[in-house]
Amino acid sequence: MTVREKFESMDYGTAPESAADALAWLIDQGDRFGHFIDGRMTEPGDVFESRNPATGEVLAHVSQATQADVDAAVAAARRAQKGWAKLGGPGRARYIYALARLLQKHARLFAVLESLDNGKPIRESRDIDIPLAQRHFYYHAGQAQLFDSEYVGRDVHGVCGQVVPWNFPLLMLAWKVAPALAAGNTVVLKPAEYTSLTALLFADICRQAGLPKGVVNIVTGDGSVGEMIVTHPDVDKVAFTGSTAVGRRIREATAGSGKALTLELGGKSPYIVFEDADLDSAVEGLVDAIWFNQGQVCCAGSRLLVQEAVAERFHAKLRARMDRLRVGSPLDKSIDVGAIVDPKQLETITRLVDGNTAGETYRANCDMPETGCFYPPTLITGLSSADPLMQEEIFGPVLVGTTFRTPSEAVDLANNTRYGLAATLWSENINVALDIAPKLAAGVVWINGTNMFDAAAPFGGVRESGFGREGGPEGMMAYTKPSGSGKALGKVAGFSSGPDTEPQAVDRTAKLYVGGKQARPDGGYAYEVYTKAGKLIGQAPLANRKDVRNAVEAARGASGWAGTTAHLRAQILYYIAENLAARKDDFTARINQMTGVRTGAKEVDVAVDRLFTYAAWADKFDGRVAQVPLRGVALAMREPCGVIGAFCPDDHPLLGLVSVMAPAIAMGNRVVLVASEPFPLAATDLYQVLDTSDVPGGVVNILTGRHAELAPTLAGHMDVETVWSFSSSDLSAEIERGAAGNLKRTWVNNGRSRDWLGAEGEGRAFLDAATETKTVWVPYGA
């Protein structure tokens, strides 16, 4: 082609990146890798091939870890943990800073090796993945430096088991290893089977940095190795990024173990284009949203929603842009779309697309390589929300879409998914953008942009996209726990009847409290409550699964509570406190009568004070502006979880219920509370206080009955977003296992007691558990 022809066509020429240094490093390591355990590489064991997906060539042979390898790695991490924590924040910061510097020094080597192993274009590895990995280590070096002063009252978990995916091998390693080390934890990490090489190169720089032996351990292999780590009895915290199906299995496997858990899972993120959007910019944003990393991104904007008035024009612009995409060798710096990570993933994408019969399919009219794992950029329009491709994660360069007429319809379509990881919206009207962003069920929302990430901004999902956050102080909190641990919690039992129990002259059977009204239990059964002397006080209803259903339905119907102002919620909490204080003598007598100890007055006083505390917090526990390297802001906003089901403490029948209810409703949640099982009548007496305190119907719903019988139903209910348990019954495993169904958040006591009369009974931990963090990115400037 002549120079003139080049100017006329404006075609890109090839710009190949040399792989020589990366291949030389592989050869220097002997082309066969063991594991990185206790500061050294082990001898290779049984190995499997790591291939270049663009060519099919074998890059290296990587060891399949055994149970003995995992045991050795966990033991090394345990030995190193106390010494690593005792270094203090500033001491740990020096090592983390050294890792960041070495990542910079070897940036080109990491980038080339990542593209060889994963198939992503070199310019993405070079300009996005590796710089972001460096940024995470720099940021968390700073977090370590400040740890001793900024995280007072927090302890480390200990040994963290971490399993990372194949789509961002080094970046996901950085997201998990950096905060874990900053907090004083040690790590056993398993990279993905397909893409282990940059993790092994990271092990090499850990040695260069002089990192103490055992602080970072890396074992390689297939999913069975991840299972060994997750279920290992000496692992204290598990962090996983990967598919929703595997995340669900991990939730089930760790249920009742006491392990802390964070999950960053799949997504089917909406990409919403309003009629007033800058369409050309939105098209370019969409290229990054779905064809970045070949669409193998958990937060890919894979579900296109375009307002009808501009849909035809937008689709025409998009198809024209698709035809100009360049698909080819990942080491060509002019390439837009690289290779799919493995033939198995290519088969999955092909099967899903070929099995679709709805809508109109358009494949980019661009040159495709004749060999290797490549798939053309694909657009499928005219689908409905019920079509499988609008609901299932394809994890490839395939965009599916439909249209909408009004902003409210856009929100309905966007939220019509079991996922909730990310969302993108394009509009030149700031009022539209800021109206829609809070309504989207997503952990991250990008306005007029996409795929913006930074170590200072929290990232994570809701619904079946997982729970927990990575990045920012929110991510650091996930690698710490409150200092101290309560004593073992024994079962709190009520009293039984005495020999001379007489029937009551007046039936004193309480009712349930559902939707702002007293309701009889569905089953029609009740249980008796006695004094310590065996005298019958009254009867409490035995709720069953239908009562749980009714209570959740009432809570779901009170969704407007989340939209009320924090000031209004505070006022109602003040009313509850005032009305409870006015009936102090009644509640004191009731508590003393049920429990057999004369602590009722103190319990009422603390309960009133707690209501005032959360009324004060209602309009003060807010978000922050993350300091991100962007001409714009990243707003880490606090949002209510939704419907919270909670099993209240048994030993403090009034204070325990108030301590659970108050922070939840202060943050805008609705609650289904299961009152103290042995001493339920203080809760049933509270109905009258709620009725006279302007609490909207459905915001607070109270059930009584057997905790163990109600736990599976409440934990498994698909319309409950979060379940807490402070019961003295052993419910932790049951609740965490049941929560795996829709991957709801849980907060359980793991059989440990809590001082409800003291500082443990209130504070930030309750507010954190009652809120989700949504990060809204708002760029600005012409």
N, C-alpha and C positions, 0 to 999 in steps of 0.2 A: 504494500500500500504506500502510495506517494504521500509527501507532506501535505499536498493540496487535498488529497482524498481524506486524509485524517482530519484536516480542518473542516471539511464539508460534513463528514459523518459525525465528528466529535466522539468517536469510539474511544474507549479506554484501551491503552496498551497493557500488557501484562507487567506486573511488578512483583516478581517472585522473591520471597524471603528465603534466605539460606537456612537449611536445617542442619548444617554441618556441625555446629557447636552442640546442639541438642543430641544428635546422634553420637557424637564423640563422647558426651557425658554418659550416655547409655552404655557405650562400649567400655568406657573406663570402669563402670560398675560391674562389668562382667556379663552384662545383658541378662543377668538373673538376680532377682532381688529376694532377700529374706524379709523379715519384719524389723521394725525399729523398736527395740525393747530395752529399757534400762540404759539408754544412752548409746547403744551400739546396734549395728545391723547383725541379725542372726544369719546362720547359714540357710540357704534356700532349702525348702522342703519340696513337697509336691507342688508343681507349678502349673499355671495356665497362661495362655498367650494374651498379650495386650497388643491389639492391632490398630493400625491407622485406618479409620473408617473410609477415608477418601480413596485409598488404594488397596486396602486389604492386606498390606504388608505387615509382618510381625515386627513390632518395635522392641519388645522385651518379654521376658518370662517372669511372672510374679507369683509368689508363694500363696498357697491356700492355707490359711491358719487353721490350727487344730485347737481343741479345747485346752490342751496344755499350753499352747502359745498365748491364748487369751488369759488363762490363769496367770501366766508369768508376767504379762503386761499389766494386769490389774494389781498383782502383788508389787510390782515395781512402782506403780503409781501410788499405792498405799504407803510404801516405805518413804517415798519422796515427799508426800503431801505435807506432813507437819513441818519439815524443814523449809519447804517452799513458802508456807504461810508465815512462818516465823521470820522470814526475811523482811517482812513488812512491805507496805505498798511501795515506798521509794526503791527498795531493793529489787522488787519484782519489775518495777518500771524500767530499770536499766536493761534487763534482759529482753523485755518486750520491745524496747526501743532498738536494741541491737538487731532483733529479728526484722523489724521494719526497715532498717538501713540495709540489711543483707538482701531483703526482697527488692529494694531499689537497685542495689548493685547488680543483682542477677536478673533484672526485670526481663531483658530480652530472652534469656535462656528459659525462664518460666513461661513466657508468652509463646515461644515456638514449641516448647514441649507440650503445652496445653492444647495448641491447635493440632499438633500431630496426633495426640492421644484422643482428643474429643471431637475434632472435625469442625470446630467453629472457625470463622475467618480470623486471620492473624490480626487484622486491625481491631477486632473486638477484644481479643485476648490482650493485645498490646495497649489499647487505649481505654479499656473499661475494666476487664477482670483484674488484671495485675495492679493497676493503680488503686482500685478500690480495696484490694487485699492489703496493699501497703497502708492505705488510709485507716483501715480497721486496726492494724497493729499500732500505728502512731496514736490514734485516738485512745486506744485502750492502755497504751503506755501512760497517757495522761490520767486515765481513770485509776490506774494502779497508784500513781503518784499521790492522788487525792483520796485514796480509798480509806485510809485510817481516820480522816477527819470527816469525810462526806458520807460514810456508810456506818456510822456509829450505831450499835445495837444490832448489827448484822454479822452473821458468821458464814463461813464457807460451807458448801455441802461436803466436800472431800474429794472423792474420785468421780470424775464425770466420764460417762460412756457416750461417745458421739458418733453418729452415723450420717455420712454426707452423700449427696447424690452425684450423678455423672454429668449433669448439665452445666454446673459451675464448680468444678472440682476444687480448685484452689480458693476461690472466693468463699465458698461455703465453709471450707476449712477455717479461713480467717474469721468468718462470722462467729464460729463456735469456739475456736481455740483461744482467740485473743481475750474475750471477756472472762472465760474460765480461768486463764492464767492471771489476769489482772486481779481477780477476786481472791486468789490464793488456792484455787483448786488445781489438781493434776488431771491429766487427760489420757484416755485410751480412745483413739480415733480409728474408725474404719472407713477408708475411701470406697467409692463405688468400684465394683468388679471391673467395669469397662474402662475406668479412668483413674488408675492408681498412681500414675507416674509423677505428677507434680506434688502429690503428698509425700512420695519418697524423696523427691528433691528437697522438699521442705524439711524432712528429717535430716538431710545433709546440712542444711543451714542452721538447724538447731545445734548440731555439733560444732559448727563454725562459731556460733554465738556463745559457746561455752555453757549452754543451758544445763542446769544440774540434772544428773542422771535420773530417769524415771518421771520427770515432770511432764514430758510429752512422749507418748508411746503410740506407734502406728502399726496396726495389723491389717493385712490385706486378705481378700477372699470374697466369696459369694455371700448371699443373704444369710446363710447359716451362721456365718461369723458374726454378723450383726445381731442375730438372735442370741448368740452366746454372750455378747457384751450386755445386751439389754436385760437379760435374765440373770446375770452374774450376781450372786448375793453380796459381793463386796463393792458394787457400784452404787453410788449414792444419788446420782442425778443422770438422767438420760435426755439427750437432745437429738432429735431426728428431723431431717428434711428428706422428703420423698413422697411417695404416693399415699393417697388417703387410705387405700386398702391396707397397706402395711402399717400406717399410723394407727389404724383401728386395732390391728393385731397387737401392736406394742402397748396400747392403752390396756387391752385385756391382759396381756402378759405381766404388766407391772402392777395390776390392780391389787391393792392391799399390801404391797411390799414396802410402802413408805418412801419409795424413790420419788424424787422430784422429776417432773416431766414437762418438756416443751416440745411441741410438734409444729412444724411448718410444712403444710401438705399441699394438695393440688388446688387447682382453681379453674374457673371458666369465666374469666374476667370480662365485663362489658366494656365496650369502647363506644361511647355515646357522642354522636355528632348532631348538634342542633342546627337549625336552619340559618342562624346568624353567625355560624362559625366561619373562620377563615379556612375555606375548604382545601386550598393548596397546602397550608400548614398541617391541617388535619390528616391529609393523605400522607405527608412525610412522617408525621407522628405515627401513623398506622403501620408504615413500613418498619419502624423501630419496634412497635408494639407486638407485631405478630411474626415478622421474619427475622428479627434479631435472634441469633443463636438457633436459626432454623425453626423457630417457634417452640423450641424445647425449653420453655421458661414457665415456671409455675404461675407467674402473674401475667403471662402473655395476654394481650388484648384480643382474645380469640373469638369474641362474640360481638359483632358489629351491629350497632343500633343507630340508624340514620333517620332523621325526621323526613317525613314523606315529601315535603315540598322541595327538598334538594337531593333526594335519594338518587334519582336517575343521573343527575349531573355528577354527583359524588362518585357513583359507581363507575361512570365513564372515565373520570379522572384516575380512579384507582386502577382500573384495568390497563389504562395506558402506562401508568407508573410500573405496574407489575411486569409489563413487557420489556421494560428497561432494566429490570433487575438482572444481575450477573450471578450465575450459579457456577461454581467450579472449585478448583483447588483451594483449600483453606489457607495455604501459604502464599497465595496471590493477594497482594495488598489491595487490588482493585475489585476484589470479589465481594458481593453483598450477602450471598447465601452459601454456606458451606455444606458439609456432609452430615447426614444423620448419624448418630453415635454408633449404631450397631445394626446389622441386618435384621435382628429381631424387632427392633423399634421401627425400622422401615416397613417390615411386614405388618406391624400393628397399624401404622398410619394408612397403609394401602388398603388393608381389610376394612377399616372403618369408613374410609371415603368410598370405596367401591361398593360397600353395602348400603350406601345411601341412595334412595330413589326420589327424594323430595328436592324441590328447588331447582336452581339453575347453576351448574358447575362451570367455572371458568379456570383454565390452567394457563399460567403465564406463557406467552409466546416467546420464549427465550431459549437459548442454546443450553442443552443439558449434557453433562459428561456421559460418556458411553459406559464407563465402569465406576464402581464405588457406590456408596450408600447415599444416593441423592434423590430428592423428591421435589417436583416443581412447585413453586408458590401457587397456591390454589385458593379460589374464592367461590363460596357457595352461598347464593342469595335466595331470598324468597322462602325461607324456612319459617316454621312456627315454633313457639316455645316448647311444644311437645315433641318435636323431632329429636331423635337421639343425639344428633351432632350438636344440637343447641344445649344439651345437658351434659354430655360426656366429654371429658378432657381428652383431646386427640394427641397433644404433645408433639406437634409437628407444624410444618409451614402451611397450615390450612386455616383459613378464615371463614367463619360462617356468619350469616347475618339475616336481619329482618328490618322492618321499618316501624316507626311510631308516629303518632299525630301530635300528642300533647306531652308536656313535661311530666305530668303525673303518670301517663302511660309508659313513658321511658323509665321511670323509677320502678313501676310494676314489672316491666320486662327485665330490667337489670337485676332485680332482686329475686326473680323467678329461677332460682338455682339453689342447689344444696351447698354451694361453695360461698366463700366470702373473703377472698384474699385481697384483690385489688380492683380498681375501676378507674376509667379515664373518661373525662368529659371535655368537649370542645364547645366553647361559646364565647363570643365577643361581648356578651352582656354579663357583667360581673354579678348582677342580681340573680340571674338564672343560675350561674355557676355556684354561687354560695348558697343558693336555695336548695339545689339538687345534692351537693356534696354530702351534707349531713344525713340525707335520707337514704343513701346507698349503703347496703349491707356489705361493707368491705373494711378491712383493716387499714388499707392505704387507698387514697384517692388522689389522682393527678389531674390538675386543671390545666388545659391547653399545653399538655406535655405528656410524656409517658416514660416509664422505666427509669425514674429518677431515684437514686439510692445514695445514702451516705451513712457513715458510721455513727453520726450524731442523731440520726432520725430513726425512730423505732419502725420495724417492719414485722408484719405478721398478720394472721387472718382471724376470722370468726367462722362460725358454723363448721362445716366439714373441711375447712382449710386449716384447721388446727387452732392451737392456743399458745400464748406466750409471745414475747416480742424479742427481736434481735436488733441490737443497735441502741445507742443512747443509754441514759441511766436506767431506762426500763429493761433493756437487755441485761444490764449488770444485776438488776434485782433478781433476774431469773437464775443467776449463779450464786445467789446468797440465800440465807434463811434467817429468820429471827433468832437472836441469841437465846441460848438456853432451851431446855425441853422440859415439858411438864412431867409429872409423875404418872405412872401407869394408872389408868382410869378403870376402876372397878364398876360393876353393874350397880346402878342405883335402883333400889327396889322400894315400892310402896309398902304400906302396912296392910295386914290382913285383919279379918273380923275377929272380934272378941267373943267370948262364950255367951254373953248376954245381949247380943245385938238385937235391937228391936226394929221393926219396920218403921219407916218415916211416915209421919202423919200426912205430910204433903210431899208429892213426888218432886224430887229435886234433880231431875235428869237434864243436864245442859244440852245444848245443841251445837252444831258446827257453825262456823261463820264463813259464808261463801257469797261473794258478790255484794257485800254490804248488808246482808240479811242473815238471820239465824235460820239454819236448815237442819232438818232431821237427817240422820245418816241413812244412806241407801239401804243398808242391811237391816236397820231397825234394832241393832244390838247396842248394848252399853256395858261398861264395866264399873265396878264399885270402887269408891275411894274412901279410905278409912283414916281415922286419927291413929296416933301411936298407941292409944289405949284400946284400939279396936272398935271405936264408935263410927258408925256410918255417917259420912259427911254429905255425900251425894253421889251421882253417877255421871260418867262422861261417855259420850258416844264413841262407838268403835267405827272409825272411818274405814272404807274399803276402796278398791281401785276405781269404782265409779265416782266416789266422792272426790278422789284425786282428780279424776277427769273433769268434774264439774268445777272444782276450784281452779284448775289450770285454765279452763275455758273462761271463767270469770276474770282471771288475771289477764288473759290475752285480750279480753274485751275492754280492759282499762288502759289500753296503750296510750291514750291521750295524756296520761300522767307523765310520761317521758318528755312530752312537749311543753309542760308547764314550766314556769320560771323557777329558778332555784330559790328565789325570794318567797314565792308562794309555798313551796315545799317546806321551807324553814318555818313559815308562819304556822302551818298545820302541825309540825312537830312541836312547836311551842305550845299550841293548844292542847295537844295530847299530854305534854308534861304538866301543864297547869291543871288539867282535869284529873290526871292521875294523882297529883299532889293533894287535890281537894278530897280525894278518897283514900288517903293514906291509912287511916285507921282500919277501914274495911279490908284493904289488901294486906295490911300487917297481920290482922287476925287470921285471915284466910291462909297466909303462908305459914304462920306459926302452927295453925291447926293441922295442916297437911304434912309438914315436914317434921313436926315434933321437936323443933328447936326454936329458940326465941330470937331469931335473926331477921324476922320479917320487916321490922322498922328500918333497919339498915339497908335491906335489899330494896325497899321502896325508895328510900332516899337516893341510893346509887342509880336506880332505874330512872328516876326523874332527872338527876344530873346528867345521865347519859343521853337522854332525849334532848336536853338543852345543848349538850356538846355537838350532837349531829345536826341539830338545827343551825348551830353556828357554822358547821362545816359545809352545809348545803350549798352555799354560794361562795365558798372559798377553796374547795378542793378542785382546782381547775388544771388546765394543761400548760403547755409551754411553747415557746418558739425555738425550734432547734437551729443551732448555728451551722448551717450547711453551706458549702461553697457554691452558691447559686445566687443569681440576681432574682431574688424572690424569698419566700418564706416557706418553711415546712412547719405546719402547726400540728403539734401532738395534742390532740383534743381528747378530753375525757367524755365517754358516753356510757349510759347505763347498759348493763348486760341484757336486760329484758325481763323475763320471768325467772325468778330465783326460787327454787324449792329448798327449804331448810328444815333440818331436824334440830330442834332446840335443845339446849342442855337440860339434863334431868334434875340436877342438884339445885338449881336456882330457877324455880318455875316462872317467876315474873321477870327478874333481871336478865336471865338467859334469853328469853323471847324478845325483850326490848333491845338487848345488845345485838341481836341478829336483825331484827326488823328495822331499827332506826337507821343504820347506815345504808341499808338497801334502798329504802324508800327515799332517803335524803338525796341519793344519787339518781333518782328517777326510775327505779325498778319497781315492779310489782312482785309481791311475795305470796308463796303458799307455805305457811308455817305449820309444822307438826309439833305441837306443844309437848312439854315435859310429859313423858309417859306415866311415871308414878304419881306426879302431882299436877294434873292438868287443869284444876279448877281456877287457878289464878288467871290462866289464859282465857277461859270462858267468861270470867268476870270482866276481862278487859274489853269485851265487845261493847259494853255500854259506854266506856270511855271513848272508843273509836267512833261510835255513833254520834257522840256529842262534840266531836273535834273536827268536823268537816272533812273527814277522810273519804274520798270518793269510793263508791262501791267497786270492788274488784281489786283495789290497790293492795289491801291486806286481806288475806284469806287464812283462816285458822282451822286446822283439823286436829282431832285427838284420836288416840288409838295406839296400836302396837307398832313401834318403829320398824321392827324387823319385817313386818308384813307389808308396810307401806313403802319401804325403801326401794324394792325392785321396780315398782310401778312409777314412782316419782323419778328415779334415776333414768329409767328408760323412756320417759315421755318425750316425744319428739317436739313438743311445743314448749319445753322448758330449756332455757339456755344455760343455766348454772345450777348445781346442787351443792349445798353445804351440809355437813353433818358434825354436830357437837354432842351427839347422843352418847350415853354410856353403854348402849348396845353396840356390839361389834359390827358396824355397818360399812367400814371403809372399803373393804374389798368388794362388797356387793354394789356399792354406789359407783365406784370407779369402773367396775366391769360393765354395769348397766349403762353408764355414760358413754361407753364406746360406740353405742348405736349411732348417735348423731354427733359424737365427739364433743359433747358439751364440757365446759369447764367444771371442775370439782374442787372443793376445799373440804378436806376431811381431817379428823383429829388423830387418826391412826392409833386409837386407843390411849391417847395421852390427855391428861387433864389440863385445864386452863383456869387461871385465877380470875374469875368473873368479877370479883369485887375490886380488883386492882387494875394496874395499867394493861395487863394482858387482855382484859375484857373489852378494850376499845382501841381506837386509833387508826393509823394509816393502813395497817394490814386489812382491816375490814373495808375501808374505802377502796383500796386497790382491788380487792376481791369483788367489789360491787360495780366496778367499771371496766370498760374496754378502752384501749387507746387507739384512736383513729388518727393517722397521719395524713394531713391534707397538704399537698404541695401546690403552692400558688406562685408561679413565676411572674415577674413584672418587668416592664420596660418595653419600649417600642422595638 
